[in-house]
Amino acid sequence: MLIAESKQVDISLPRFKAFVRATEAFWLWDEVVSEDGLLLLQGDEARLAEIARLQQEQREIAARLKAMRATPVRIKRGQP
């Protein structure tokens, strides 16, 4: 009979990385980083998130440009 004990084990990052790769348990990364409120994305998930981030940034820039263009430009050259 096999009994699993609840122990906290500290292993080095290289060993953890090797373990994750060897067991293909990539979900373990989520367990590690979620304690700090982080989320790990890989492959197409990461690319899709980056696309969404860039689109959001693009909308913010467009709004700033619109506001700047709405303000008249007054150029004072040689006038006191």
PESULBEL-V489994 format. One line per field, one symbol per residue. phi: phi as a letter, one per 40 degrees, with the letter a starting at -180 (. if undefined). burial: 1 if it has 9 or more other C-alpha atoms within 8 Angstrom, else 0. A space follows every 50 residues. Layout:
# PESULBEL-V489994
phi = ???
burial = ???
This chain:
# PESULBEL-V489994
phi = .bbcccbcbbbccdccdccdcccfcccccccccccbgbbbbbfccccccc cccccccccccccccccccccccbbbbgbc
burial = 00000000000000010001100000000100110000000000010000 000000000000000000000000000000
